[in-house]
């Protein structure tokens, strides 16, 4: 029996050795899996840390974006109000410009009419001046003729008076304008 027991013992040791090899292989595979999982866990932890930092950065960016968006919306409202005011001012100024254009056109027409009237008045003034010049020349001619006639009248009066004095002297009368002598 000792031989059977030895063989049995050998078979038991072999079975135990096979069981140990299987157990070792299983433990080794599990240990490799655990190590791989730990590496994966560490990588995941690093990635999670990076993602948390990224999330924090993105959260800060999101908050900054929200602030910028709020400010942009406020500026948009302000700009819209200013644009509306500018459009109203533009419409008002356009109306004023159109009115001023009409006024300028009316004024230009009035100036043109005034210039025409001034030209007509100048023509009339020149005509009147010419007529006055002609009248003055005729008056000067008339005055010259009058002076000649007055001169002739004076000469004739002197001759007449001389003849009257001769006639009076011939009749024995005293000259005109003197009293006769009493004899």
Residue, then its C-alpha position, 0 to 999 in steps of 0.5 A: x500500500x505504500x506504493x499505492x500511497x506513493x503513487x497516489x501521493x504523486x498523483x495528488x502532488x501532480x494534481x496539486x501542481x497542475x492546480x497551482x499552475x492553473x491557479x497561478x495562471x488565473x492569478x497572473x491573468x487577474x493580476x495583469x488585468x488588475x494592473x491594466x485596470x489600474x493603469x486604465x484607472x490612472x489614465x482615466x483619473x488623469x483624463x478626468x482631471x484634465x476634463x475637469x480642468x477643461x470643464x472649469x475652463x469651459x465654465x469660465x469661458x461660458x460665464x465670460x461668454x454669457x457676460x459678453x453676450x449680455x453686454x452685446x445684447x445691451x449694446x445691440x439694444x443701445x445701438x438699435x436705439x441710436x440707429x432708430x434715432x439716427x434714422x429719424x434724424x436722417x429722415x428729418x434732415x432729408x426732409x429739411x434738405x428737400x425743403x432747402x432744395x425747393x427754397x434754393x430753387x425758388x430763390x434761384x428763380x427769384x434771383x433770376x427774375x430780379x436779374x432780368x428786372x434789373x437788366x430791364x431797369x438798366x436798359x430803361x435807365x440807359x434809355x432815360x439817360x440817353x433821352x435826358x442827354x438828348x433833352x439836355x443837348x436840345x436845352x443847351x441848343x435852345x439856351x444858345x439860341x435864346x442867348x443869341x436871340x436875347x443878344x440880337x434883341x439887345x442889339x435891336x433894342x439898342x438900335x431901336x432906342x438909337x432910332x427913337x432918340x434920333x426920331x425924337x431929336x428930329x421932332x425936337x423932343x428930348x430923348x426918351x427917358x429925359x424931360x424936355x427943356x422948358x423954354 
